[in-house]
Amino acid sequence: KRKDQLQSERNEHWRKENNLQQNVSSLKEELSRADQSLRSMAGKPILNGRDSVQKVLDTFRDRGGHLGEIATQYYGLLIENFECERSIYTAVEVTAGNKLFHHIVESDKIGTQILKEMNKQKLPGEVTFMPLNRLTVKDIDYPQTNDAIPMVSKLTYSQRYHKALKYIFGRTLICRNLEVATHLARSTRLDCVTLDGDQVSSKGSLTGGYFNTSRSRLEIQKTRSELRDQITSAETELRTLQDTLRNTEQEINKIVSEMQKTEIKNSKAKNLFEKVKTDIRLMKEEQSGLERTKQPKERSLTQLKANLEAMMATKEGLESELHQDLMATLSVQDQHEVDQLNDDIRRLTQENKEAFTRRMKLEADKNKLENLLTNNLNRRKDELMQALQEISVEDRKRQLEHSQSEIQRVDARVEEVAVQYKEVEKKVAEHQKKEKNLATKQLFKKLEGANMELKKYSHVNKKALDQFISFSEQKEKLVMRKDELDRGYDKIKELMNVLEHRKYEAIQFTFKQVSRYFSEVFKKLAPQGHAQLVMKNNKDDESEQEEQGTVDNFSGVGIRVSFTGRNAEMREMNQLSGGQKSLVALALIFAIQKCDPAPFYLFDEIDQALDAQHRKAVADMIHELSKDAQFITTTFRPELLEHANKFYGVKFRNKVSHVECVSREEAYDFVEDDQTHG
């Protein structure tokens, strides 16, 4: 039950993981579209410069030290460090233009360091820095009027960036209309802008025209910020879910291992059961011996019963005499009570017998029902369950095709009957129209003629209408049945797709697990070497990742190894020597053992083709894995004996092999003697 529960949880985690991955992919696609829109509006060089600065900052963070501190003194783009109402988006964008993409830094030294690293890495793009220590802003006496307001006062930002925002927007007023803007620009010597984006420079120039509000850089930037927050949240949730999924997989593997150990215990219990069966057979033989002595003892018992009955008769006579004497001395009231008690005794005795009879009958009914349940109903239930499981998708497809052909046949018959019905109705209407204008005698003549004509058509099916109604009902039922089968077919296809996807993910997960352990184990067996498992698919000979998530793409697994270093040429299995092939095979077996351990392993001279160094490495690896499994090996080399717990020697005497338990010293002497005379 715990295993089924964990597998159900794992399936639910898989479903959630798939949904989260799809959600993250969708959000990243939306973010990419927003970046593309922003790139087309701000210009490719500016956005390339933004991406290049981010690469430089990532480099500084990876290096750490004082370079890591430089990354903390970069505050991002100007557009990322303030917020404002949507109503003034146009005015703000017209005022700042591409200055919205200037980079705010703490000092000019920070900007210089970033530029040097960009040039060093030859990164593309245009970058303009706004060092806060170099920016100087003056206090401005804004006009006190209800027709205009300083633009900087409508922005929300941190005081840390006050200089940068004041530098860009400090000398701009938002005016009610163009006339007010023209007047204030001339009188205050400040730049003015309307909510529609018309600008009046302090120097007298006037700029305006149509502004596409649907392509707002501030709106796109806000969307980008929201998407980045959603992606970060979804990726955090996905990592948490993947950790939970790994823990669930580990627990399932642990339970499977425990189940295997339980199977071993069951095997021992089966052996014990066989021993008990032998004991029962001996007891039955003893019972047979007792039954042979049963008849003499039964005859003796019959004689004793006869004696007992005689004694009981004597006892009853004595009790009767005793009762008569006692009744004679009792009063009338006492005698009445004694009679009443005797009646009660007889009544209770009869009730006891009846209750015992009912109990025996109920016991018999109970046993009969239990036998019925055990022998018939449970077996019938198992047969039905097996038959239900044997109903395949192909059977349902054949049923669906049969139903569809039946529907087509019924449709054709219905159409044929409908045509006949319409013809009959048409003829009836024509006759009714003619009969209105006929006299009585003519009508009788027509009636006789019609009856004569009807006799000619006595073979015509007069139940066509009933058949039409019946076929119509059958059609409706078959259509409903077809719809039901279609829904079942769709659900089966959906289930098959889900199972295909889960099978693909299970193969991928198992392959990655075995591949990782294979590389680790091979590194321990050959410290100077490097190995990797590669998945083969139908398109390419070998590929480590599949582009399409279907199991049909997989065609096998390949192995590439190098015994002389990571940078050396990787070789296939058919290019290796016998000893190298043995070492690679052992590495793969040990990797599988780490993923899905078996209770025991039997190795027959696996070290025959290995040199001393590799035999030592294999022995150490077996010792490491022996904590969770039992290893039985045959060898003529001393390396595998170092960590062994039990030793057996095989000797050949009188043309018969004998296996004997030996000590560690005898085992070492045996293999050394074999090497000496080998």
N, C-alpha and C positions, 0 to 999 in steps of 0.2 A: 504493500500500500504506500509506504513512504517513497519507494522508487517511482510508482505511478504518479504520486503527487509532485515529486521533483520534476519528472518528465513533463507533466502538465504545466508546471511553473516555467520550465525551460522553453516550452513552445510559446507560452504567453510572452516571455522575455524576447524570444525571436521576433514575434509579431510586433511588439513595441519597438524593438531595435530597428526593424524594417521601416516602420512608420516614421521614426525619428530621422533615420538616414534620408528617407524621401523628403521629409520636411526641411532638413538642413540643405539638401541639394536644391530644393525649390527656392529657399531663401537666398542661397548663394547665386542662383540664376537671376533672381530679382536684383540682388546687389550688383551683379555684373551688368545687367541692363541699365541700372541707375548710373554706374560708373561710365558706361558707354555714352549715355545721354549727357553726363557732365563733361566728358571728354570732347564731345562734339560742340559744346557750348563754350567751354573755357579754352579749348585749344589743346592739341596733342602735346606740345612741348611742356606746357605748365603741368599737366597731369603726369607726364613721364617724370618730370622733376619731383613731384610729390612722391611717386613710387620709389625713385632713386634715393630720396632722403630716408624713407622707411627702411630700405635695404641697408643703408649706412648705419642707422640707429640699431638695427638688429645685429649688425657686425660688432658695434661697440658693446652691446649688452652681452654678447657671447664672449668677448675678450675680457670684460670685467675691469676692475681697478678704476683708474681715473677716467678711462674711456666710458665705463658704465655710468659714471657721474655726468658725463656730457649728455647722455641720452635722457637723464632726468631733468636737464635744463633746456630741453627742447619742448615747447608748449603747443605745437601743432599749427594748423592753418588758422588764419584770421576768421574764416567762415565757421570754424569749429568752436570758437570761443565766445560766441555771443548768440542771443536769441532775441527775436522781436515779433511783433504782431504781423499776421499775414497781410493786413491792410497797407503796410508800408514796405512790403517786399520789393515792389517796383522801384520806389524811391531809393531804397538802400542799394539795390543792384546797380541802378543808373549812377549813383554817386560813387560807389567803390569800383565798379567794373571788375577787372581781373585782379585788382588789389585784394579782393576777397581771398585769393589763394597765396598771399604772402605768408611767409613762415615766421612765427614769433619765437625768438630765442632770448635767453637771459642776457647775453652779452655778445659783442662782436667776435670775441675769441671762439665762442661756441660755433657761430656761423662759419668762421674761417676753417675750423677743424672739420666740419661737415663737408665743406667745399673741397678741401684737400683730399679727403677720403673718396669723394665722388670722382674727382679727377684721377686719383690713383686707380680706382676700379673701372675707370672709363665708362661711367654710367651716363645715360642720356638725360636730356630735359633742361628746362630753364627754372632757376630758383632765385627768389628774392627774399632776403632775410630782413626782419625788423628787430634789431637788438634793443632791448628795453633800456640798456644803459646809455645808448646813444640818442634815443629819441628825446626831443625837447618840445614841449607844448606850452603855449602861453594861455593865461586866463583870458577869456573873451567876454566882453560885456554884451550879452544878447539883448535884443530889443524886447521890451515888455508889451506884447500885443497878443490879442486872441486869434489873430489870423496866421500866426506862425509859431513854431516851436523848434528848439534845437534838436537835430536828429539824434545826437548822442544821448539825449535824455530819454528817448524811446527805446533804447537798447538795454538789454539785461546781460550783465557780464560780471566777472570777478574783478575786484579792485587791482589784482596783480597785473591785469592787462589794460588798465585804464589809459596808460600812455599810448598804446597801440591804437585803441579805439578812438581816443581823442585826436590822435594824429590823422586818422583817415576821415572821421566824421565830424570833428570838432568845429570846422568852419562851414558847416552846411545847415541851412534852415529848411524845415518842411513847411511849405506855405499852402494856404487854402486854395489859391488859384494862380494863374499866370500873371494877372495884373499885380497882385500882392507881391509875388516873387520879383517882378521887375522893379517895383518900387523899393522893396527892402534891399535888393542887391545893390541898387544905386546909392541908398542912404547908409547902409551899414557896412558896405564893402565886404559882405559875406556871400558865399555861393548859396543859391536858393534852388529848391526843387519842389515840384508838385507831386501829389499822390499818383498822377498819371505818368510821371517820368519826365516831364518837361523841365529842363534846367535853364537857369539864368546865372551866368558867371559873374563874379564880382568885377570882372574886367569889361563886362557889357555884352559878351557873346550869348546867344540864345540857341539852345539845342532841344529838339523834341521830335515827336512823330509817334508812329504806332509801335507799341511794345507788346510782344507776345507773352501774356501772363501765364499761359499753360506751360511755358518752358522756363520756369523759375529756378535759378541755381540754388537759392535758399531752400526752396521746397524739396528739390532733389537731395540736398545735403541733409535736410531733416529726415527724409526717407532713408538715406544711407545710414544715419546714426541709429534709427529704430531697427533697421535690418541687422546691423552689426550686433546690437544688444540681443536681438532674438536669436541670432546664430550662436553667440557666446552661451546664452542660456540653454539652447538645444544641445550644443556640443557637450556642455557640462553634464546635462541629464543623460546624454548618450554614453559618456564615459562611466558614469555611475552605474547605468544599466549593464554595460559590458563587464564591469567588475562583478556585479551580482551574477551575471550569466556564467562567468568563469568559476565563481564559487559554487554555483549550482552544478556545473559540469564536474568539478572535482568531487563534490559530494555524491553524484551519481556513480562516478568511477569507483569511489570508496565502497558504496553499497553493492555494486556489481562484484567487487573483490570479495566482500563479505559473503555474498551469495555463493561464490565459487567455493569458499572455505566451508560453507554450510553443506554444499553438495558432497564434499569430501566426508564430512561428518555423517551425512545420510548413507554414504557407501559403507562406512563402518557399521552404522546401525543395521544396514541390510545384512551384513555378515553375521551380526548378532542375531538377527531374525532367523537366518538359516540354522544357526546353532539351536535356537529355541524350538524350531520345527523338528530338529532331530530329537530333542528331549521329549517333545510331544509324541513323536512316533514310538519312542521307547515306553512312554507311559501308556499308550494305547495297547502295546503288546502286553504290558503288565495287566491292563484292564481285561484283555482277552483271557489271560490266565485266571483272573478272578471270576470271570463269567463261567468258565468251565467248572468251577467249584460252586456255582450258584444253585444248580438244581438240587443237590443233596441238602443244602442249607434251606432251600425253599420248602422241601418236604418236612424238614424238621420244624420249620416255622408254621406249617399248616397244622401239625400235631399240637404245637404249643398253643395255636389259636383255638383249636377245639377244646383243649384243657381250660383255656381262659374263658371260653363261652360257658363251659360247665360251671366253672367257679363263679362267673357273673350271674348265672341262673340261681345258684345257691345264695349268692349275695342278695339278689332281688327278693327271694323268698324270705330270707331273714329280715330284710328291711320292711317287707309287707307285714310280717308278724310284729315287728317293732312298731310300725305305724298304727296297726290295729290296737295294740295295747295303749299307745299314746293317745289315740283318738278317743278311746273309751274314758280316759281320765280327764279329757278336755271338756270345757263348758260349751254350750251351744254357740255362743258368740265367738269363742276361740276356734271352734270347728269351722264356722263360717269364714273367718279370716284365713284359716289354712287352705280352705277350698279356693278362696279368691286368689291367694298367692300361687297356688298350683295352676290356676287358669292363667295368671300373668306369666308364669314360667313357660307354659306351653305356647302362649301367644308370642312371647319374646323369642323363644326358640324357633318358632315358625318364621318370624320376621328376619331372624338372623340367617336362616337357610335361604329365604327369598333374596335377601341382600347379597349373600354370597353367590347365589345363582346369577343375579344381575351383574355383579362385579365380573364373574367369569365370562359372561356374554360380552360385556364391554371390553374386557381384555382381548377377547377373540376378535371383536370388530376392530379394535385398535391395531392388533397385529396384522389383520387383513389389509387395513388402509396403509399401514407402513410398508407392507410388501408391495402393494399396488404402486405406492409412491416410488419405492426403490427400484422395482423391476420394470415398471411401465412408464410412469409419468416423467421421471428424471431422464430415462433413456430417450423418451419421445422429445423432451426438451432439448437434449444434446443433439438429436438428429435434426430437429428444426433449426437449431443454431448453426449446425454444420451446413445445412442446406442453404440457410440465409447467407453464410459466408461464401458459399460456392457460386452465388449469383454474381456474375461478373458484369463488367461494363458492356462486353460484347453481347451478353444475353439481353440486356436492356435495349441495346441498339436494335437487335433483331426484333424484339417486341415492338419497339417504336416503328420500325419499317413495316411490320405486319399490320399494325394499327393504321398506319398511313395508307397502305394499300386497301385495307378494309373500308376506310373513310372514302377513298376515291371511288370504290365500287358502289358504295351506298349513295354517294353524290350522283353518280351516273344514273342509278336506278331512280332516284328521287326526281331528277330532271326529266327522265322518260315518263314517269307517272304524271308529273306536272303538265307535260305537253298533252298527254291523253286527257287529263282532267279539263284543261282549257278548251280542247276540241269539243268535248262533250258539252261543256257549258255553252259554247258558241252555238252548237246545234240546238240545244234546248231553247235558247233565246230566240233563234230563228223560228222554231215551231210555235212558241208562245205568241210571237208577233203575227204569224199567219192565222192562228186559231181565233184571234179576236174578231176577225172579219168573216168567219164561217158560220153557216146556219147549223141547227142541231143535227139534221140528217147528214149533212156533209161532215160534221164532227164525228158522228158514229162511223161513217165510212172511213174517215181518216184514222179513227181509233183502230178499226179492224185492220186497215192496211198497216198501221204502225205495229200492231201486235204480230201480224205476219212477218213484218220486217225484223221485229225483235227476236222471233223464233230462229231467224237465220243467224243471229248473233248470240245465240245461247252459250256459245263457247267463250265469249268475251269475259274477262275477269271483272265481275261486278263489285269486287271488294277492293278496287284500285284505290278508292279514297281512303279506306281503312289502312291499306298498305302504305299509302302516301304518309298518313299521320304516323303510322308505326315506324316507317323508315326515317321520318323527320326526327322522331324521338331518339331513334338509334343514332342518327347523325349527331344530334346534340350531345348524347352520352359519349360517342366516340371522339368528338371534338374536345369535350372536357377531359377525356382520358388522354388525348394527344397533348393538350396543354399541360396536364400533370406530368406526363412523361418528358415533355420538353423542359419543364422546370427541374425534374429530377436529373435529366441529362446535363443541364447547365450547372447544377450543384455538383454533380460528379466531376465535370470538367474543371470546375473551380477547385474542388478538393484535389484533383490530380495535379493541377498547377501548383497548389500550395505544397503538396507532398514532393513534387519535383524540385521546387525551390528549397525546401528543407533538406532534401537529399543532397542537393548541390552544396548547400551551406555546411552540412555534416561532412561531406567529402573534403571541402576546402579546409574546414577546421581541423579534421584529422590529419590531412596532408601537412598543414602548417605546423601542427604539433610534432608529428613524426620528423619533419624536415629540421625543425629547430633542435630536437634531441639528437638527430643523426649527426648534425654538424658538431654538437657539443661532445658526443661520445667519440666521434672520429678524431677530434682534437686531442682527447685524452689518450687514445690508442696510438696516434701518430702525431706527436706534438709539433713537428715541422710541417705537417700536411694540412690540407684544407679540402672539404668535401661538401657537396650540396645535392639535394634531391630536386629534380625539375619535373614539372607536370607536362606531359605530352598531350597535344590536342590534334584534331583532324585537319586543321588549316596549316599550322606550322609543325615542324618536326618536334620542337621542344619550346616550351614557353612556361615561364614561372607564374603567369597570371592569365586568366581567361577573360576575354572581353564580353562574352555572352554567358549568362548564368544558367546554362543547361548542362546536364550530365552527359548528353550525347556528344558534346565537344571533346570530352576526355577520351584518350585512346591508350593511356598507360603512364608509367612513371619511369624516368630515367635517372641515372646516377653519374655525376662528374666528380672526379677526385684529382688531387695533386698531392704527391708525397714529398715535394721539395719546397713548399712555401706557397703563400697566398697569391703571389704575382706570377707563379710559374704557370705553364700551359696546363689547362684542365683536360683530362683524358677520359674516354669512355671505358666501360667495363671490358669490352673485347680487346682493349689495348693494354690490359694489366697482366702481370704474371700471376701464377697460381697462388702464391702467398699473399699478394696484394688483394686478389679477389676474395680470399678467405677473410682477410681483415675487414674489407668493406662489408661482406655479408654479416660478419659478427657485429659490426657497428650498427647495421640496420636492425638486426634481431634485438640488440640491447636497447635501441631507440624505441622499438615497438613495446618492449618490456616496460619502459618508463611510462608509455602512454596507456597501455592496457595490459597490466601484468597477468601472467599465467601462474598457476600454483607451483609448477615445477618444469624444469627443462632437462633434456637428455642430450648431451654432446658427445659424439663419438670421434675421438682423435682430431678435434678441431685445430690443435696446435701443430699438426704434423708438418705443414708447409711454412710455418712461421719461424723467424729467427728468435734468439734468446730475448732481445729487447721487447719485441712485440708480444712474445709469450708472457713476459712479466706484466706488460700493460693489460693483456687480456685477463690474466689471473687477478690483478687488482680490481678490474672492472667487475668480474664475477663476484669477488668478495664484497664490493660495494652494493651490488644488486641483491645479494643473498639475504638481506634483511627482510625483503618482501616476497621472496620466492626460494624454492629449493632447486639446486643445480646438481645434476649427476653427470660426471664426466669420465671418459676413459682416456688415458694418456700414457706415454712412455717417456715423458719429460718431467723434470723435478719442479718446474715453476708452478704448475697447477696444484702441487701438493702443499704449497706453503700455507695457504689459508684454509685447507680442507678440515672438516670436523670428523669425518668417518672414512675409513680406508678398507677396501676389499681387494683381495688378490685372486686372480683367476689362474688356476694351474691345470695342467693336462696330464692325467695319470691313467694308464691302462686304457688309452683311447677314449677317455671320458673327461670332460671339463668339470672342475670343481671350483666353487666360489667360497672363499673363506674370509672372515674378518681378520685384518692384520693391524699391527701398530704403525705409527708414523715412521719409525726407524726402519721397519721391515719394508714399508712402501718405498722409502728412499733407496734402500739397498737393492730392491727389485729393479727400479728404473735405472740406477747407476750400473748395475750388472748388465742390463739390457743394452745400455749405451756402449759399454766396454766390449761386449761380444757382438754388437750389432754391426 
